[in-house]
Amino acid sequence: MRSIWRSCGMWLAMAGFATVAAQEFDAALPSVANNYGANVASPAPAIVPTAYQEPAFKRAQLTAYQPPVSLPPAPPPAPPAPPAVTYPNIKINGVFQVDTGFFSQDNESLLNYGRIQDGAAFRRARLAASGSVTETVNYFFQMDFAFFGRPTFTDLWIEQKDLPLLGTVRIGQWKQPFSLEVVSSFRYTTFLERSVLFQPFTPFRHLGAGFYDNSEDLTRTWAASAFRSGQDQFGGSISTDGGWGTAERVTWCPYYDEPSGGRYYTHFGLGHFLSVPPNNVANFRTIPEFYVGENANGVVGTSGQAAPGAFNGTPFVAGTGPLANVASFNVLGTELLWVNGPFSLQGEAMVNFVSRSVGPNLVFPGAYLQAGYFLTGEHRPYDRVAGAIDRIKPFENFFSVRTRDGICSGWGAWEVAGRASHLQLNSAGVHGGTITDFTTGLNWYWNPYTKMMFNYINSTTSNTVFNAMHTHIFALRAQVDF
C-alpha cells in the first residue's frame, strides 16, 4: 500500500511542475485580441530564414579585392642618349668611279687629233678623313689614288668656325669659291664631267686661305679667298713673278619651298676669279666633257717591270696654247639653278678678260645650259648653307629579292638630262678654236650613294685648219661613295 502512495505522489508532482511551466510559457507570449475582443496568447512568430552571412575574415578579403583595371600600354623606352662628343674625332669617307668610253670620229677629227682611243679606267678613287679637333676647329684630309700622281692631294684643310664678321676661316687646299659646278661635289653632278667652261675658266683647287658665311634665313651666302694660282698635283707652286689669285662668290636663293622639303626653289649666283699666272704664262684649254686614260710604261728595271710613265688619254680638243706676257686675267661668272619638282634647269655664263703686258688684250666667252627631269618624281636637293647642289635621295632604293609571294623589287630613281655648252677661244689674233658640245644623259640612282650613268656627247670643234670636226662619245660610269 505504501508503495502505491509513493507512486501516486510522484505523478502528482510531475503534473504540478508541467502546469507551472505552461503558465510561465503562456505569460511570456504577447497577448493579441481575437475576433471576439478577448485576449488570447499570440502564436509563436514564424522563423524566417536570413541571407547567408560570410565569416568576418572572408568579408574583409572580399572588401579588399579590386577588379583589374585596363591601363594604356606603356610608352616605348626613350632612345639611348647619344654618346658624348670627344675631341679630336674622325670620320672616314670614300668614293670611286669606274668609267668606260668609246669614240667615233669623222675624217676631220681623225686628221686633227689622230685616233682617240677607247678605254676604261678609274676616274676617281678617293679616301678621306674628316672631323674636329675642338668644338670650333674642323679638318679634312683626302687623297685620290686614280688621278694623275697616283696618289695625289685633293682637299687638305683646317678651318675655324663661328668667328665674328668672317664666319668660318679656312686654310689649306680646297675648291675655291667660284662657279656652281666647282663648289658642288662631283658626286652629285648630272653628267660624267663638268662643262667645257670648267678647265679653262675656273680656279678649282688651290693652296690658300679664305672665309665663308651665310645669312641666318639661309637666303644668301658669301665667300672669298686668296691663293697660289699655280699648282702641281701635290699642292706645290713656286714662282717669283706672279703666281697668286683671288676668288669671290655670292649667292641668293629668293624662293625655297619649306613645306615640300625644297622641291621648289630658285638660285642665283655671281662670281669673280682673278689670276696673276706664274711667270706671266697662261694656257686656256678643255677636253670634250669626257676623259679616259692610262699610264704609259716608264723606266724598266732589272725586274722587267716598268715604272709608271707619261699619261696617255683623251686629248684637249680646244686650247690657246701657252700665252706669254699675261699680266693677269679676270673671269666673271653668273649662275642660275631653278628646280620645279622633278624638273631642273641649270646654267652658267662666263667671260674671261685677259690683260697682256705686250700685245692686245683678249676676251674669251663661254656658257652652258642644262635641263634634267626625274621620271620617278624625285628632285635635285639644294644645300642652302653652301649655295650648292646636294645629294639625290630616291623615293625607293633599287633591289630585287625573291619572297614567298614572288619577286619583290624597287626601281630606284631615274633621270633624263640634256646639256648644251659652248666655249670661244678665238680673240685678237689668238686662235684657240671653238667647241660646242651637246650631251644627253640617263642616270639610274640605286640609292643615295650608288648610281649608274650613261652619256652620249656630240662634240663639234673648229680651228684655223678645219671649220668643223665631229667627235661622238659613248660613255658609262658606275659610282659609289660612303
C-alpha positions as CSV (number, residue, x, y, z in Angstrom):
1,M,0.0,0.0,0.0
2,R,2.8,2.2,0.9
3,S,4.4,1.8,-2.5
4,I,1.2,2.7,-4.3
5,W,1.0,6.0,-2.4
6,R,4.6,6.7,-3.2
7,S,3.9,6.3,-6.9
8,C,0.8,8.5,-6.9
9,G,2.8,11.3,-5.1
10,M,5.5,11.2,-7.8
11,W,2.9,11.5,-10.6
12,L,1.2,14.4,-8.9
13,A,4.5,16.3,-8.5
14,M,5.3,15.9,-12.2
15,A,1.8,17.2,-13.1
16,G,2.2,20.3,-11.0
17,F,5.6,21.1,-12.5
18,A,4.2,20.8,-16.0
19,T,1.3,23.2,-15.1
20,V,3.6,25.8,-13.7
21,A,5.9,25.6,-16.7
22,A,3.0,26.0,-19.1
23,Q,1.7,29.1,-17.2
24,E,5.2,30.7,-17.4
25,F,5.4,30.0,-21.1
26,D,2.0,31.5,-21.8
27,A,2.9,34.6,-19.7
28,A,5.9,35.1,-21.9
29,L,3.9,35.2,-25.1
30,P,2.5,38.6,-26.2
31,S,-1.3,38.9,-26.0
32,V,-3.3,39.7,-29.1
33,A,-7.1,40.3,-29.4
34,N,-9.1,37.6,-31.1
35,N,-12.1,38.3,-33.2
36,Y,-14.3,38.5,-30.2
37,G,-12.1,41.1,-28.3
38,A,-10.8,38.6,-25.9
39,N,-7.1,38.5,-25.3
40,V,-5.5,35.2,-26.3
41,A,-2.0,34.3,-26.4
42,S,-0.2,35.2,-29.7
43,P,1.1,32.3,-31.7
44,A,4.9,31.9,-31.9
45,P,6.3,34.0,-34.7
46,A,7.3,32.1,-37.8
47,I,11.0,31.5,-38.3
48,V,12.1,33.5,-41.4
49,P,15.4,32.3,-42.9
50,T,18.0,35.1,-43.3
51,A,20.6,35.6,-46.0
52,Y,23.9,33.8,-45.7
53,Q,26.5,35.8,-43.9
54,E,30.2,35.3,-44.8
55,P,32.5,35.0,-42.0
56,A,34.2,38.2,-40.9
57,F,37.7,37.3,-42.3
58,K,36.1,36.4,-45.7
59,R,34.2,39.7,-45.8
60,A,37.5,41.5,-45.3
61,Q,39.1,39.7,-48.2
62,L,36.1,40.5,-50.5
63,T,36.2,44.1,-49.4
64,A,40.0,44.4,-50.1
65,Y,39.7,42.8,-53.6
66,Q,39.7,45.2,-56.5
67,P,38.9,44.0,-60.1
68,P,41.7,44.6,-62.6
69,V,41.8,48.0,-64.3
70,S,42.6,48.2,-68.1
71,L,45.6,50.6,-68.4
72,P,47.0,52.1,-71.6
73,P,50.2,50.5,-72.9
74,A,53.4,51.7,-71.5
75,P,55.3,54.2,-73.8
76,P,58.3,52.8,-75.6
77,P,61.6,53.3,-73.8
78,A,63.4,56.5,-74.6
79,P,66.2,56.1,-77.1
80,P,69.6,56.0,-75.5
81,A,71.4,59.3,-75.2
82,P,74.0,59.9,-78.0
83,P,77.5,59.3,-76.8
84,A,79.3,62.4,-75.7
85,V,81.4,64.0,-78.4
86,T,85.1,63.7,-77.8
87,Y,87.9,65.6,-79.4
88,P,89.8,65.0,-81.6
89,N,87.4,62.8,-83.6
90,I,87.5,61.2,-87.0
91,K,85.1,60.1,-89.8
92,I,86.3,58.0,-92.8
93,N,84.8,58.6,-96.3
94,G,85.5,57.2,-99.7
95,V,84.3,57.2,-103.3
96,F,85.3,55.6,-106.6
97,Q,84.1,55.9,-110.2
98,V,84.8,53.5,-112.9
99,D,84.3,54.7,-116.5
100,T,84.4,53.2,-120.0
101,G,84.1,55.2,-123.2
102,F,84.0,54.7,-127.0
103,F,84.9,57.3,-129.6
104,S,83.7,57.8,-133.2
105,Q,85.4,60.5,-135.3
106,D,84.8,61.9,-138.7
107,N,87.7,62.4,-141.1
108,E,88.5,66.0,-140.0
109,S,88.6,64.9,-136.4
110,L,90.9,62.0,-137.3
111,L,93.2,64.2,-139.2
112,N,93.4,66.9,-136.5
113,Y,93.6,64.7,-133.3
114,G,94.6,61.3,-134.6
115,R,92.7,58.2,-133.4
116,I,91.3,58.9,-129.9
117,Q,91.5,55.6,-128.0
118,D,88.6,53.8,-126.4
119,G,89.2,52.6,-122.9
120,A,88.2,52.0,-119.3
121,A,89.7,53.4,-116.2
122,F,89.0,54.5,-112.6
123,R,88.2,58.2,-113.0
124,R,88.4,58.8,-109.2
125,A,89.3,56.6,-106.2
126,R,89.4,58.6,-103.0
127,L,89.8,58.1,-99.3
128,A,89.2,60.9,-96.8
129,A,89.4,61.5,-93.1
130,S,87.5,64.4,-91.6
131,G,86.5,65.5,-88.2
132,S,87.0,68.1,-85.4
133,V,89.9,68.7,-83.1
134,T,87.8,71.1,-80.9
135,E,84.2,72.3,-80.9
136,T,85.1,75.0,-83.4
137,V,88.1,73.6,-85.4
138,N,87.4,71.2,-88.2
139,Y,89.8,69.4,-90.6
140,F,89.6,67.4,-93.9
141,F,92.3,65.2,-95.5
142,Q,91.6,63.5,-98.8
143,M,93.8,61.6,-101.3
144,D,93.0,60.4,-104.8
145,F,94.5,57.1,-106.0
146,A,93.3,57.3,-109.6
147,F,94.1,60.9,-110.6
148,F,97.4,62.0,-112.1
149,G,100.1,61.5,-109.4
150,R,98.5,58.3,-108.0
151,P,98.1,59.2,-105.2
152,T,97.7,62.9,-105.2
153,F,96.3,65.5,-102.8
154,T,92.8,66.8,-103.4
155,D,91.3,68.6,-100.3
156,L,93.5,69.2,-97.3
157,W,92.4,72.0,-94.9
158,I,91.7,73.2,-91.4
159,E,89.1,75.7,-90.5
160,Q,88.0,77.8,-87.5
161,K,84.2,78.4,-87.4
162,D,81.8,80.8,-85.7
163,L,84.1,83.8,-85.9
164,P,82.7,87.3,-85.7
165,L,82.2,89.0,-89.1
166,L,84.0,86.4,-91.1
167,G,82.1,83.3,-90.1
168,T,84.4,80.4,-91.0
169,V,88.0,80.8,-91.9
170,R,89.7,78.0,-93.9
171,I,93.4,77.4,-94.6
172,G,94.8,74.7,-97.0
173,Q,93.8,73.4,-100.4
174,W,90.2,73.2,-101.5
175,K,87.8,74.1,-104.3
176,Q,87.9,77.9,-104.4
177,P,84.6,79.8,-104.3
178,F,83.7,80.3,-107.9
179,S,81.1,78.7,-110.1
180,L,78.2,76.4,-109.2
181,E,79.8,73.5,-110.9
182,V,83.0,74.0,-108.9
183,V,81.5,74.2,-105.4
184,S,79.1,71.4,-106.0
185,S,80.6,67.9,-105.4
186,F,81.3,65.7,-108.4
187,R,79.3,63.1,-106.5
188,Y,76.1,65.0,-107.3
189,T,76.7,66.2,-110.9
190,T,74.2,65.3,-113.6
191,F,76.8,64.4,-116.2
192,L,80.0,62.4,-116.2
193,E,82.1,65.6,-116.5
194,R,81.6,69.3,-115.8
195,S,81.0,71.6,-118.8
196,V,83.7,72.9,-121.2
197,L,84.0,76.1,-119.1
198,F,85.4,74.2,-116.1
199,Q,89.0,73.6,-117.1
200,P,89.9,76.9,-118.8
201,F,87.9,79.4,-116.7
202,T,87.6,78.2,-113.1
203,P,90.3,78.1,-110.3
204,F,89.2,74.8,-108.8
205,R,91.7,73.6,-106.1
206,H,94.5,75.7,-104.9
207,L,96.5,76.3,-101.7
208,G,95.4,79.4,-99.9
209,A,93.2,81.0,-97.2
210,G,89.7,82.2,-97.2
211,F,86.4,82.6,-95.4
212,Y,82.7,81.8,-96.0
213,D,79.4,82.5,-94.2
214,N,75.6,82.7,-94.8
215,S,72.6,84.7,-93.6
216,E,70.5,83.5,-90.8
217,D,67.5,83.0,-93.0
218,L,69.6,80.9,-95.4
219,T,68.7,83.1,-98.4
220,R,72.3,84.4,-99.0
221,T,75.8,83.1,-98.9
222,W,79.2,84.8,-99.5
223,A,82.8,83.6,-99.7
224,A,86.2,84.9,-100.6
225,S,89.8,83.5,-100.8
226,A,93.3,84.3,-101.8
227,F,95.7,81.5,-103.0
228,R,98.6,80.5,-105.1
229,S,97.4,80.3,-108.7
230,G,100.0,77.7,-109.8
231,Q,99.7,74.1,-108.7
232,D,101.3,70.8,-109.3
233,Q,99.5,67.6,-108.4
234,F,100.6,67.8,-104.8
235,G,99.6,71.4,-103.9
236,G,103.0,72.9,-104.7
237,S,103.5,76.2,-106.5
238,I,106.7,78.3,-106.9
239,S,107.3,81.5,-108.8
240,T,108.8,84.8,-108.1
241,D,106.9,86.6,-110.9
242,G,103.1,86.2,-110.4
243,G,101.6,83.0,-109.1
244,W,98.7,84.3,-107.0
245,G,95.0,84.8,-107.3
246,T,91.7,85.5,-105.6
247,A,88.1,84.2,-105.9
248,E,84.8,85.7,-104.6
249,R,81.3,84.3,-104.8
250,V,77.8,85.5,-103.6
251,T,74.6,83.6,-104.0
252,W,70.9,84.4,-103.5
253,C,68.0,82.0,-103.0
254,P,64.9,84.2,-103.2
255,Y,62.5,81.2,-103.1
256,Y,62.8,77.9,-101.3
257,D,59.6,75.9,-100.5
258,E,60.0,74.7,-96.9
259,P,56.7,72.6,-96.7
260,S,57.8,70.4,-99.6
261,G,61.4,70.0,-98.3
262,G,62.9,72.1,-101.0
263,R,61.2,70.5,-104.1
264,Y,60.8,74.1,-105.5
265,Y,63.5,76.8,-105.3
266,T,65.4,79.3,-107.3
267,H,69.2,80.1,-107.0
268,F,71.2,83.0,-108.5
269,G,75.0,83.4,-108.2
270,L,77.7,85.8,-109.1
271,G,81.4,85.1,-109.0
272,H,84.8,86.7,-109.8
273,F,88.1,84.9,-110.3
274,L,91.4,86.9,-110.6
275,S,94.7,85.2,-111.5
276,V,98.2,86.6,-111.9
277,P,99.7,83.5,-113.5
278,P,103.1,82.2,-112.6
279,N,105.8,83.7,-114.8
280,N,103.0,85.5,-116.7
281,V,102.1,82.4,-118.8
282,A,98.6,81.1,-119.1
283,N,97.0,78.3,-121.2
284,F,93.2,78.0,-121.6
285,R,92.1,74.6,-122.9
286,T,89.5,71.9,-122.5
287,I,88.6,68.2,-123.1
288,P,85.3,67.2,-124.8
289,E,83.5,66.6,-121.5
290,F,84.8,63.0,-121.1
291,Y,88.2,61.6,-120.2
292,V,89.7,58.1,-120.1
293,G,93.4,57.3,-120.0
294,E,96.3,55.2,-118.7
295,N,99.9,55.4,-117.5
296,A,102.3,54.6,-120.3
297,N,105.3,52.4,-119.4
298,G,108.2,54.3,-117.9
299,V,111.7,53.1,-117.0
300,V,112.1,49.3,-116.9
301,G,114.2,47.9,-114.2
302,T,116.1,44.6,-113.9
303,S,112.8,43.0,-112.7
304,G,111.3,43.6,-116.1
305,Q,108.5,45.7,-114.6
306,A,108.1,49.2,-115.9
307,A,107.5,52.1,-113.6
308,P,104.5,54.3,-114.4
309,G,105.4,56.8,-117.2
310,A,103.6,59.5,-119.0
311,F,99.8,59.8,-119.0
312,N,98.0,58.9,-122.3
313,G,94.3,59.6,-122.8
314,T,91.6,61.8,-124.2
315,P,93.4,64.9,-125.6
316,F,92.5,68.6,-125.2
317,V,90.4,69.4,-128.3
318,A,90.4,73.2,-127.9
319,G,93.1,75.4,-126.5
320,T,95.1,78.6,-126.9
321,G,98.4,77.1,-126.1
322,P,100.8,78.8,-123.7
323,L,100.2,82.6,-123.9
324,A,103.1,84.8,-122.8
325,N,103.0,88.3,-121.3
326,V,99.8,87.7,-119.4
327,A,99.8,90.2,-116.6
328,S,96.5,88.9,-115.2
329,F,93.1,87.6,-116.2
330,N,89.7,88.2,-114.7
331,V,86.8,85.8,-115.1
332,L,83.2,87.0,-114.3
333,G,80.6,84.3,-113.9
334,T,76.8,84.1,-113.4
335,E,74.8,81.2,-112.1
336,L,71.2,80.0,-112.4
337,L,69.5,77.0,-110.9
338,W,65.7,76.6,-111.0
339,V,64.1,73.4,-109.6
340,N,60.4,72.8,-110.0
341,G,59.7,69.4,-108.5
342,P,61.3,66.7,-110.8
343,F,62.3,69.3,-113.4
344,S,65.6,71.3,-113.0
345,L,67.2,74.0,-115.2
346,Q,70.8,75.0,-114.6
347,G,73.1,77.3,-116.4
348,E,76.2,79.5,-116.2
349,A,77.8,82.1,-118.4
350,M,81.4,83.3,-118.0
351,V,83.6,85.9,-119.7
352,N,87.4,85.8,-119.4
353,F,89.2,89.2,-119.7
354,V,92.9,88.6,-120.3
355,S,95.3,91.6,-119.8
356,R,98.6,91.3,-121.5
357,S,101.7,93.4,-120.9
358,V,102.7,93.0,-124.6
359,G,100.1,92.7,-127.3
360,P,96.4,93.2,-127.4
361,N,94.1,92.2,-124.6
362,L,91.9,89.2,-125.1
363,V,88.2,88.3,-124.4
364,F,87.0,84.6,-124.2
365,P,83.3,83.9,-123.5
366,G,81.6,80.7,-122.7
367,A,78.3,79.3,-121.4
368,Y,76.3,76.1,-120.8
369,L,72.6,75.3,-120.2
370,Q,71.3,72.0,-119.0
371,A,67.9,70.5,-118.0
372,G,67.0,67.4,-116.1
373,Y,63.8,65.5,-115.3
374,F,63.3,62.7,-112.8
375,L,61.0,60.1,-114.3
376,T,60.3,58.7,-110.9
377,G,59.4,62.1,-109.3
378,E,62.4,63.0,-107.2
379,H,64.0,66.4,-107.2
380,R,67.5,67.9,-107.1
381,P,68.2,68.9,-103.5
382,Y,69.9,72.2,-102.5
383,D,72.4,73.0,-99.8
384,R,71.4,76.4,-98.6
385,V,74.5,76.8,-96.4
386,A,76.9,76.3,-99.3
387,G,74.7,77.5,-102.1
388,A,75.4,74.2,-103.9
389,I,73.7,71.1,-105.3
390,D,73.1,68.3,-102.7
391,R,72.7,64.5,-102.7
392,I,69.9,62.9,-104.7
393,K,67.6,60.7,-102.5
394,P,65.5,58.2,-104.4
395,F,61.9,57.6,-103.1
396,E,62.9,53.9,-103.0
397,N,66.1,52.0,-103.4
398,F,66.8,49.6,-106.2
399,F,66.5,46.0,-105.1
400,S,65.1,42.7,-106.3
401,V,64.6,39.7,-103.9
402,R,62.6,36.5,-104.0
403,T,59.9,36.1,-101.4
404,R,57.1,33.5,-100.7
405,D,54.8,35.8,-102.6
406,G,57.1,36.2,-105.6
407,I,59.7,38.8,-106.6
408,C,59.7,41.9,-104.5
409,S,61.6,44.9,-106.1
410,G,62.3,48.6,-106.0
411,W,63.3,50.7,-109.0
412,G,65.5,53.4,-107.5
413,A,65.4,56.9,-109.2
414,W,65.6,57.5,-112.9
415,E,66.7,60.8,-114.5
416,V,67.0,62.0,-118.1
417,A,69.0,65.1,-118.9
418,G,70.5,67.2,-121.7
419,R,73.2,69.9,-121.9
420,A,74.5,72.3,-124.5
421,S,77.8,74.0,-123.8
422,H,79.9,76.4,-125.9
423,L,83.4,77.9,-125.5
424,Q,85.1,80.5,-127.7
425,L,88.9,80.7,-127.5
426,N,89.5,83.0,-130.5
427,S,90.4,86.6,-129.9
428,A,92.7,89.3,-131.2
429,G,94.9,87.1,-133.2
430,V,94.8,84.1,-130.8
431,H,93.2,81.1,-132.4
432,G,92.4,78.6,-129.7
433,G,89.4,77.3,-131.6
434,T,85.8,76.8,-130.5
435,I,83.9,73.8,-129.1
436,T,80.2,73.1,-128.9
437,D,79.0,70.0,-127.1
438,F,75.6,68.5,-126.9
439,T,75.2,65.9,-124.2
440,T,72.3,63.6,-123.4
441,G,72.3,61.5,-120.2
442,L,70.4,58.8,-118.4
443,N,71.1,58.4,-114.7
444,W,69.9,55.5,-112.6
445,Y,70.3,56.1,-108.8
446,W,70.2,52.7,-107.0
447,N,70.2,54.5,-103.6
448,P,71.6,57.8,-102.3
449,Y,75.1,56.5,-102.5
450,T,75.2,54.4,-105.7
451,K,74.4,55.4,-109.3
452,M,74.9,54.3,-112.9
453,M,75.3,56.9,-115.7
454,F,75.2,56.9,-119.5
455,N,76.2,59.9,-121.6
456,Y,76.2,60.5,-125.3
457,I,78.3,63.5,-126.3
458,N,78.3,65.1,-129.8
459,S,81.4,67.4,-129.7
460,T,82.0,69.8,-132.6
461,T,85.2,71.7,-132.7
462,S,86.8,74.2,-135.1
463,N,90.2,75.8,-135.6
464,T,92.1,77.6,-138.3
465,V,92.5,74.4,-140.3
466,F,89.1,72.8,-140.1
467,N,85.8,74.6,-139.8
468,A,84.0,71.6,-138.2
469,M,85.3,68.4,-136.6
470,H,82.8,66.0,-135.2
471,T,83.6,63.5,-132.4
472,H,80.9,61.2,-130.9
473,I,81.4,59.8,-127.5
474,F,79.5,57.0,-125.7
475,A,80.4,56.7,-122.0
476,L,79.3,54.8,-119.0
477,R,80.0,55.2,-115.3
478,A,79.4,53.2,-112.1
479,Q,79.9,55.2,-108.8
480,V,79.6,54.5,-105.1
481,D,80.5,56.7,-102.2
482,F,80.4,56.1,-98.5
